[in-house]
Amino acid sequence: MLFLHGTWHGAWCWAENFLDYFSANGFAAYALSFRGHCDSEGRERLRFTRIRDFVADVAAVVDMLPSPPILVAHSMGGFVAQKYLEGRSLPGAVLVASAPPRGLSRSLFRLLRDDPLAVLKCALTLSLWPMIADADRARALFFSPSTPREQASRYCARLQDEAYFAYLDCLVFDLVDVRKISTPLFVTGASLDVVIRPDLVAATARAYGVEPVMFETMAHDMMLERDWRRLADAILAWCETLESVAPQHGSARNAAAGDDAKFTLPTTVAS
């Protein structure tokens, strides 16, 4: 399984809970930090990095793995996964609170309504950092009220700036052609998510002709929430329905990006 992070995050968000859990359940588990994230190369060019660059990162890592993986992709990473699957087929892909194939225009309109100053700052600086610069705002964006404040603050301290031009791609410039995707998809979302709201999750599921699975007590960072195991178990159960998937019982080690278990391409991989 190959885990892809979303906006402002890195491989660390999967290393916290999911890599060990899926390894213990028979899968060789890897998490990728896109170029410009965590210890991956390209931080100085991050602002101008495009979605196609992240797709190239996924392709480079998939080609290094011993067998085609199931992708598990969060938020912007879900959009990257869909773009990757336009040209290649895999055993399956899980979209976790993913950006929808038809873009984030509805999300932008909400941001303009709720926090126009932050949106203006982002446009003027070509940076997405103003959206999460305030710690209280970041916690509210990513975590449900039931998440302990100390835990949420610890995770938010690891957030970073994001590729502004990649965001524009997700918005309108490089949308997904769902007709090109044949890989089986599992679409999940969180009822308390204010980043990828339930209506966007429903739109993604509708585009692929599947039913979304929603988690009532969770917010955007589902893999880090208190109830993360409910999501993990749902993914495992779905994987068991895939005819071409044979879990590898082995010793995939969980290591955050930056540890010694990594590939240094334009990307960093934790396994």
C-alpha positions as CSV (number, residue, x, y, z in Angstrom):
1,M,0.0,0.0,0.0
2,L,1.2,3.5,-0.9
3,F,-0.1,6.4,1.2
4,L,-0.3,9.9,-0.3
5,H,-0.6,13.0,1.9
6,G,-2.6,16.1,1.4
7,T,-2.1,19.8,1.4
8,W,0.3,21.2,4.0
9,H,1.2,17.7,5.2
10,G,3.9,15.0,4.6
11,A,4.5,11.3,5.0
12,W,4.5,11.8,8.8
13,C,0.7,12.0,8.9
14,W,0.5,8.3,7.8
15,A,3.5,7.2,9.9
16,E,1.8,8.2,13.1
17,N,-0.8,5.4,13.0
18,F,-1.4,3.8,9.6
19,L,1.9,2.3,8.5
20,D,2.4,0.0,11.5
21,Y,-1.3,-0.9,11.5
22,F,-1.4,-2.0,7.9
23,S,1.9,-3.7,8.2
24,A,0.5,-5.7,11.1
25,N,-2.4,-6.6,9.0
26,G,-0.3,-8.1,6.2
27,F,0.5,-5.2,3.8
28,A,3.8,-3.8,3.0
29,A,3.1,-0.1,3.7
30,Y,4.8,2.9,2.4
31,A,4.2,6.7,2.7
32,L,5.4,9.2,0.2
33,S,6.4,12.9,0.8
34,F,5.9,14.8,-2.4
35,R,8.7,16.9,-3.7
36,G,9.1,20.1,-1.6
37,H,7.6,18.4,1.5
38,C,9.4,17.2,4.7
39,D,12.9,16.1,3.7
40,S,12.2,15.7,0.0
41,E,14.1,17.8,-2.5
42,G,12.4,20.8,-4.2
43,R,11.4,23.0,-1.3
44,E,12.9,26.1,-3.0
45,R,10.6,25.4,-6.1
46,L,7.5,24.4,-4.1
47,R,5.5,27.5,-4.9
48,F,5.6,26.7,-8.7
49,T,5.3,23.0,-8.4
50,R,2.3,21.6,-10.4
51,I,0.0,18.6,-9.9
52,R,1.8,16.8,-12.8
53,D,5.0,17.0,-10.8
54,F,3.4,15.2,-7.9
55,V,2.0,12.7,-10.3
56,A,5.5,12.1,-11.5
57,D,6.6,11.5,-7.9
58,V,3.9,8.8,-7.5
59,A,4.9,7.1,-10.8
60,A,8.6,7.1,-9.7
61,V,7.8,5.4,-6.4
62,V,5.3,2.9,-7.8
63,D,7.8,1.8,-10.3
64,M,10.3,1.1,-7.5
65,L,7.9,-1.1,-5.5
66,P,8.0,-4.9,-5.8
67,S,4.3,-5.0,-6.9
68,P,1.6,-2.6,-7.9
69,P,0.2,-1.0,-4.7
70,I,-3.2,0.1,-3.5
71,L,-3.1,3.9,-3.2
72,V,-4.6,5.5,-0.1
73,A,-4.7,9.2,-0.7
74,H,-5.8,12.1,1.4
75,S,-7.1,15.6,0.3
76,M,-4.8,17.0,-2.4
77,G,-3.1,13.6,-2.5
78,G,-6.5,12.2,-3.6
79,F,-6.5,14.5,-6.5
80,V,-2.9,13.5,-7.4
81,A,-4.0,9.8,-7.2
82,Q,-6.9,10.4,-9.6
83,K,-4.6,12.2,-12.1
84,Y,-2.1,9.3,-11.8
85,L,-4.9,6.8,-12.5
86,E,-5.9,8.6,-15.7
87,G,-2.9,6.9,-17.3
88,R,-2.3,3.8,-15.3
89,S,-4.4,1.1,-13.5
90,L,-3.7,-0.3,-10.0
91,P,-5.5,-3.0,-7.9
92,G,-7.4,-0.3,-6.1
93,A,-7.4,3.3,-4.6
94,V,-8.9,4.8,-1.5
95,L,-9.8,8.5,-1.6
96,V,-9.8,9.9,2.0
97,A,-11.5,13.3,2.2
98,S,-10.2,13.8,-1.3
99,A,-10.4,16.9,-3.5
100,P,-13.1,16.1,-6.1
101,P,-12.3,15.4,-9.8
102,R,-14.2,18.5,-11.0
103,G,-12.1,20.8,-8.8
104,L,-12.3,22.9,-5.7
105,S,-14.3,25.9,-6.9
106,R,-17.1,25.4,-4.4
107,S,-14.5,25.2,-1.6
108,L,-12.9,28.4,-2.8
109,F,-16.3,30.2,-2.8
110,R,-16.8,29.2,0.8
111,L,-13.3,30.4,1.7
112,L,-14.0,33.8,0.0
113,R,-17.2,34.0,2.1
114,D,-15.7,32.9,5.4
115,D,-12.2,34.4,5.3
116,P,-11.7,36.7,2.3
117,L,-8.6,38.3,3.9
118,A,-6.7,35.0,4.1
119,V,-7.6,34.2,0.5
120,L,-6.3,37.7,-0.6
121,K,-3.1,37.1,1.3
122,C,-2.6,33.8,-0.5
123,A,-3.1,35.3,-3.9
124,L,-0.8,38.2,-3.2
125,T,2.0,36.0,-1.8
126,L,1.5,32.9,-4.1
127,S,1.5,30.9,-0.9
128,L,-1.2,28.9,1.0
129,W,0.5,29.4,4.3
130,P,-1.9,32.3,5.3
131,M,-4.8,29.9,5.4
132,I,-3.2,27.9,8.3
133,A,-0.8,30.5,9.9
134,D,-3.0,30.9,12.9
135,A,-2.8,27.9,15.2
136,D,-6.4,28.0,16.3
137,R,-7.6,28.2,12.7
138,A,-5.4,25.2,11.7
139,R,-6.8,23.1,14.5
140,A,-10.3,24.0,13.6
141,L,-9.7,23.2,9.9
142,F,-8.2,19.8,10.5
143,F,-9.5,18.3,13.7
144,S,-12.8,17.6,15.4
145,P,-13.6,19.1,18.8
146,S,-13.0,15.7,20.4
147,T,-9.3,15.7,19.5
148,P,-7.3,16.7,22.5
149,R,-5.9,20.2,22.0
150,E,-2.4,19.2,22.8
151,Q,-2.4,16.4,20.3
152,A,-3.9,18.6,17.6
153,S,-1.3,21.4,18.3
154,R,1.5,18.9,18.0
155,Y,0.4,17.8,14.6
156,C,-0.3,21.4,13.4
157,A,3.2,22.3,14.4
158,R,4.4,20.0,11.6
159,L,2.4,21.7,8.8
160,Q,4.2,23.6,6.1
161,D,3.5,25.8,3.1
162,E,2.0,24.3,0.0
163,A,2.4,24.5,-3.8
164,Y,0.3,27.4,-4.9
165,F,0.3,26.4,-8.5
166,A,-0.7,22.9,-7.7
167,Y,-3.7,24.3,-5.8
168,L,-4.6,26.3,-8.9
169,D,-4.5,23.0,-10.9
170,C,-6.9,21.4,-8.4
171,L,-9.1,24.5,-8.6
172,V,-9.5,24.7,-12.4
173,F,-6.4,24.2,-14.6
174,D,-5.8,20.4,-14.5
175,L,-9.0,18.7,-13.6
176,V,-9.6,14.9,-13.7
177,D,-11.1,13.0,-16.6
178,V,-13.0,10.4,-14.8
179,R,-13.6,8.5,-18.1
180,K,-10.0,7.5,-18.2
181,I,-10.0,5.8,-14.7
182,S,-10.8,2.1,-14.5
183,T,-9.2,1.3,-11.1
184,P,-11.7,0.3,-8.3
185,L,-12.2,3.2,-5.9
186,F,-13.3,3.5,-2.3
187,V,-14.5,7.0,-1.4
188,T,-14.5,8.1,2.2
189,G,-15.1,11.4,4.0
190,A,-15.8,12.9,7.4
191,S,-19.1,14.6,8.4
192,L,-17.3,17.3,10.4
193,D,-14.8,18.1,7.7
194,V,-14.8,21.9,6.9
195,V,-12.0,21.5,4.2
196,I,-13.5,18.8,2.0
197,R,-17.1,19.0,3.1
198,P,-19.6,16.1,2.8
199,D,-21.1,17.5,-0.4
200,L,-17.7,17.4,-2.1
201,V,-17.2,13.8,-1.0
202,A,-20.6,13.0,-2.4
203,A,-19.7,14.7,-5.7
204,T,-16.6,12.6,-6.0
205,A,-18.4,9.3,-5.3
206,R,-21.2,10.3,-7.8
207,A,-18.6,10.9,-10.5
208,Y,-17.3,7.3,-10.1
209,G,-20.7,5.7,-9.6
210,V,-20.0,4.5,-6.0
211,E,-21.4,5.2,-2.6
212,P,-19.3,7.3,-0.2
213,V,-18.6,6.0,3.3
214,M,-18.9,8.8,5.8
215,F,-17.5,8.9,9.4
216,E,-19.8,10.9,11.7
217,T,-17.4,12.0,14.5
218,M,-14.3,12.8,12.4
219,A,-12.9,16.0,10.7
220,H,-10.5,16.5,7.8
221,D,-7.3,14.8,9.2
222,M,-9.1,11.4,9.5
223,M,-5.8,9.4,9.8
224,L,-4.8,11.4,12.9
225,E,-8.2,11.6,14.6
226,R,-9.0,9.7,17.8
227,D,-11.2,7.3,15.8
228,W,-8.6,6.7,13.0
229,R,-8.9,2.9,13.5
230,R,-12.5,3.0,12.2
231,L,-11.3,4.4,9.0
232,A,-8.4,1.9,8.8
233,D,-10.7,-1.0,9.4
234,A,-13.1,0.1,6.7
235,I,-10.2,0.4,4.3
236,L,-9.0,-3.1,5.2
237,A,-12.5,-4.5,4.8
238,W,-12.7,-2.9,1.3
239,C,-9.3,-4.3,0.3
240,E,-10.5,-7.8,1.1
241,T,-13.2,-7.3,-1.7
242,L,-10.5,-6.8,-4.3
243,E,-9.8,-9.9,-6.3
244,S,-6.3,-9.0,-7.2
245,V,-5.0,-8.1,-3.8
246,A,-2.9,-10.6,-1.8
247,P,-1.5,-9.1,1.5
248,Q,2.2,-9.7,2.1
249,H,2.8,-10.8,5.6
250,G,6.1,-9.3,6.5
251,S,8.0,-6.6,8.2
252,A,7.3,-3.3,6.6
253,R,8.8,-0.8,9.1
254,N,7.0,2.4,10.1
255,A,9.4,5.4,9.9
256,A,8.6,9.0,9.5
257,A,10.0,10.9,6.6
258,G,13.5,11.9,7.4
259,D,14.5,8.6,9.0
260,D,16.8,6.2,7.3
261,A,14.1,4.1,5.7
262,K,13.6,6.3,2.6
263,F,14.2,6.6,-1.1
264,T,15.6,9.9,-2.2
265,L,14.3,10.5,-5.7
266,P,12.7,13.8,-6.0
267,T,10.7,12.4,-3.1
268,T,11.0,10.8,0.4
269,V,9.3,7.6,1.2
270,A,8.7,6.1,4.7
271,S,8.0,2.4,5.0
